[in-house]
Amino acid sequence: MVRIRVLVVDDHRIFAESLAAALAAEPDVDVSAAGSGPAALRCLDRAATEGRRYDVLLVDADLGGAVPGPRPAVPVQEVGEDGLVDGIPLVAGVRAAQPHVRVVVLAEKDDPRRAALALQAGASGWVAKDCSLSRLLNVIRGVLRDETHLPPALLTGVLRELTAARKHRTESERLVESLTPREREVLRCMVAGLGRKAVAERLFLSPHTVRTHMQNVLGKLGVHSTLAAVALARRAGVGPVDLGTPARMVQEESSSA
């Protein structure tokens, strides 16, 4: 029997434990849980290293920090980070790092805008947290067949949001085209989540020079924060720099900037 490996990512421990336990009762499902985005990424990395890759990630749309307390019956990975973290950026990070993993977002309420964002980030489904277990299992098995699952009530709103997003993408592409090759490389590093020091080391530049490039990127894109620049870059179809590519190669490719 082919078993489906599922990782539940939710900072609400009771919900995570209950859902994991319910899924674990299925004969073809192996399940574990993580209490935050960073913990989930560690789980995914460790599983990949050990040759036990996860197939499906179930991610809370409103992901928060770790919840202190006794060790749960279903292992929830502890983390050292607090504060609310939206689950949708985690979708993009997971899909970029491990594109074979299918991601389903679990939401408290239907929200066409956020559902559209989740799909754009690479999610294969948006499911209400109060749906039945049989419905969730159908979604899990469906996304492994490359199906996309949305509640019928969301379809019209999501299509409207995706149409509007296409218009924004055209404008975003125009802004990105105004960047120099070096600035685009810095932007790709920003999309990959690299900080100023890491970008400097990767591109063999001084932190001061990287800071200047970053300021130029923000100015040309008309935004005021790295997060906004990354969001615009993703709308324009700009992906993260390949962290597996040797830095020297990146330097050679960008030397004309």
C-alpha angles and dihedrals in degrees: 000000000000108000124212115224111213130185118199113206113194133129092212098091099198092051093046093049094045094048093045091050092049093050092045089061089069111095094225099044129089112188141181134166141230127199099213145013095263090048090050092052090050090051091050093048093047093047092049091049091051093047093247101114120184117241102198134025119202105201129190109234089219101045117183140182128288119292114224119226144095121328109276126232090245106051112252111191112241120228136188098223128096135191133067118298120187111238095222097074087053088058091057092046094050094046091050094048100037110016093178090068114094114216127207119188118219113209137187091217141009112268117172094197096052092040089055090049090051092053091047089051090055105268117151096204149014115210133178114244090229094057119120121269090242090055091050092048090051089053093048092051092041097055089052085061088054093257122148116222126202131157107261090237090062099051099089094044093046092050089051091051093048091050091052090046090057090058090050090048092058090054091044091052090053091053093047090051088061090066123096117243090258092049090050090052090051089049091052088052089051090051088053089057097249118154125223095270093048091048090050092051093046096049096036092241133131117259088242091056091047090050090054092049091049092050090049090050092052091046095049092045091048095233134122105214142043091242091056091048091051091049091051091046091053091049087054091051095252109152130200121277112265103258089195091063113096112254091232090061090051089050092052093048091051099039092105091063 
